[in-house]
Amino acid sequence: LYIYDNPKDYGCAYFYFATDNFKNAIDILNIPKDSKTAKLFADEIKTGILKSASTDKVLRGKGIFTLMLDVAIEELRSMGMELLIGNAAASPDGRVYTGAMLIDQGFTEVERLYRPWNHIKSLCPVCKKEYCECDSAVFIKELI
């Protein structure tokens, strides 16, 4: 979803969601099978996956994240999803930039995982490293 703020500049906001069962969702999100999170729900629970979310700096604080999340949750509910799970980067100082917004939307932080993405070559927007050195905060929201 691209949102043009003014003709001289533009901002971009996007969500990437997927749906699957809980067992596959934790694999997609690089959550270890022996983690606290992996033991919370039955493998076959219908699960929505919040894989990625971003809003450009010029558009932050305008409710775009909340609006997209509200729409996505309603769509996931209409598809029969029972749970929404996602993980967000925790900066090296422990801050989770989207954490407060997720909690405001009824999510619960379940646990922190130690550097789950450090094997993936991709420039991290939080720590700015080629191989991410951030920990992950796992968030869940029951949709039923």
Backbone torsions as a table, in degrees:
resi	resn	phi	psi	omega
1	LEU	NA	116.3	176.9
2	TYR	-102.9	137.1	179.8
3	ILE	-125.2	120.7	-179.6
4	TYR	-93.5	116.3	-174.7
5	ASP	-81.3	-42.6	175.4
6	ASN	-157.3	163.8	-174.1
7	PRO	-65.0	-23.4	-177.4
8	LYS	-90.2	-15.9	-177.6
9	ASP	-146.4	160.2	175.5
10	TYR	-143.7	158.9	176.5
11	GLY	-128.4	158.3	-178.9
12	CYS	-127.5	138.3	172.9
13	ALA	-134.2	139.1	178.8
14	TYR	-150.5	156.5	170.3
15	PHE	-126.1	147.4	170.9
16	TYR	-127.6	116.5	179.8
17	PHE	-119.0	155.3	172.8
18	ALA	-141.5	166.2	175.7
19	THR	-131.0	145.8	-179.7
20	ASP	-170.4	-164.3	172.4
21	ASN	-94.7	169.2	-174.4
22	PHE	-62.0	-40.9	-179.2
23	LYS	-58.0	-47.6	179.8
24	ASN	-71.5	-32.1	179.9
25	ALA	-61.4	-43.8	-179.2
26	ILE	-68.2	-30.2	174.8
27	ASP	-67.1	-45.3	-179.4
28	ILE	-60.2	-35.9	-177.0
29	LEU	-90.7	8.2	179.8
30	ASN	59.2	36.9	177.1
31	ILE	-93.8	121.9	-177.3
32	PRO	-60.3	144.2	-179.2
33	LYS	-65.5	-21.3	179.1
34	ASP	-96.2	10.6	-179.2
35	SER	-79.3	165.5	175.2
36	LYS	-58.0	-43.7	-178.3
37	THR	-59.4	-44.3	-176.0
38	ALA	-62.2	-21.2	-176.9
39	LYS	-95.8	0.5	-173.6
40	LEU	-78.6	-33.0	-172.3
41	PHE	-133.9	157.9	176.0
42	ALA	-66.8	147.1	-176.6
43	ASP	-55.1	-33.6	-172.4
44	GLU	-89.1	0.0	178.6
45	ILE	-55.7	131.0	178.4
46	LYS	-70.6	121.7	-168.0
47	THR	-128.5	130.6	169.4
48	GLY	-88.9	143.4	-175.6
49	ILE	-119.5	119.3	172.7
50	LEU	-89.0	101.2	-173.8
51	LYS	-89.9	-35.5	-176.5
52	SER	-159.4	144.6	176.3
53	ALA	-150.2	140.7	179.6
54	SER	-156.2	144.9	171.6
55	THR	-135.9	127.7	178.6
56	ASP	-58.8	153.2	-177.6
57	LYS	-55.6	-36.6	-177.6
58	VAL	-66.5	-17.8	-177.4
59	LEU	-111.4	0.4	-178.5
60	ARG	-69.0	149.1	178.2
61	GLY	82.0	10.8	-178.5
62	LYS	-109.9	7.2	176.3
63	GLY	85.0	10.4	-177.0
64	ILE	-68.0	-45.9	178.8
65	PHE	-57.3	-48.1	-179.1
66	THR	-62.0	-44.5	179.4
67	LEU	-61.3	-47.9	-179.7
68	MET	-64.9	-37.9	178.9
69	LEU	-66.1	-42.9	178.1
70	ASP	-59.0	-45.7	179.9
71	VAL	-64.4	-44.3	-179.7
72	ALA	-62.6	-42.1	-179.7
73	ILE	-62.9	-43.8	178.0
74	GLU	-62.6	-41.3	177.3
75	GLU	-63.5	-44.1	179.3
76	LEU	-63.2	-41.0	176.6
77	ARG	-61.2	-42.0	-179.3
78	SER	-66.2	-22.0	177.8
79	MET	-88.4	0.2	178.2
80	GLY	87.7	12.0	178.9
81	MET	-69.9	139.8	-177.5
82	GLU	-102.4	-16.3	-172.4
83	LEU	-148.5	148.4	171.8
84	LEU	-124.2	128.5	-178.5
85	ILE	-130.5	144.3	176.7
86	GLY	-159.2	163.3	172.9
87	ASN	-130.2	148.1	-176.6
88	ALA	-127.2	145.1	-179.7
89	ALA	-66.1	135.1	172.1
90	ALA	-103.9	119.0	-177.0
91	SER	-60.3	162.9	-179.7
92	PRO	-53.9	-24.9	176.8
93	ASP	-88.8	5.6	174.7
94	GLY	94.3	-5.4	-179.3
95	ARG	-76.4	140.9	173.7
96	VAL	-114.8	107.0	-171.2
97	TYR	-61.8	-35.7	179.0
98	THR	-92.6	-1.7	-175.5
99	GLY	-56.6	-48.9	-178.3
100	ALA	-63.1	-39.7	179.3
101	MET	-65.2	-42.0	179.4
102	LEU	-64.8	-43.3	178.4
103	ILE	-63.1	-41.4	176.3
104	ASP	-59.5	-27.6	-179.7
105	GLN	-92.2	10.9	174.2
106	GLY	93.4	9.7	176.0
107	PHE	-81.2	158.0	175.1
108	THR	-120.9	132.6	173.2
109	GLU	-78.6	122.5	-174.6
110	VAL	-91.5	-45.5	-179.1
111	GLU	-166.2	169.7	173.2
112	ARG	-110.7	138.1	178.1
113	LEU	-112.6	141.8	-178.3
114	TYR	-80.2	113.4	171.9
115	ARG	38.9	60.2	-176.7
116	PRO	-71.8	-13.9	-176.2
117	TRP	-107.4	6.5	-171.9
118	ASN	-70.3	-3.9	176.1
119	HIS	-97.5	-2.8	-176.6
120	ILE	-104.6	123.6	178.6
121	LYS	-81.1	106.1	-179.2
122	SER	-167.8	125.7	-177.8
123	LEU	-60.9	121.1	-178.7
124	CYS	-81.6	129.6	179.6
125	PRO	-72.8	-14.1	-177.9
126	VAL	-93.6	-57.2	-177.5
127	CYS	-91.9	-9.5	177.9
128	LYS	65.6	20.2	179.5
129	LYS	-98.3	151.7	178.9
130	GLU	-66.7	-35.8	171.8
131	TYR	-115.3	112.6	-171.3
132	CYS	-54.4	131.1	177.2
133	GLU	-107.3	10.4	-179.9
134	CYS	-79.5	149.7	167.1
135	ASP	-80.8	173.9	-179.3
136	SER	-122.8	138.2	171.8
137	ALA	-104.4	124.2	-178.6
138	VAL	-94.9	127.7	-179.9
139	PHE	-119.6	142.2	175.6
140	ILE	-131.8	154.4	173.1
141	LYS	-144.5	122.8	175.9
142	GLU	-78.5	134.0	-174.0
143	LEU	-101.6	-4.1	-178.7
144	ILE	-101.6	NA	NA
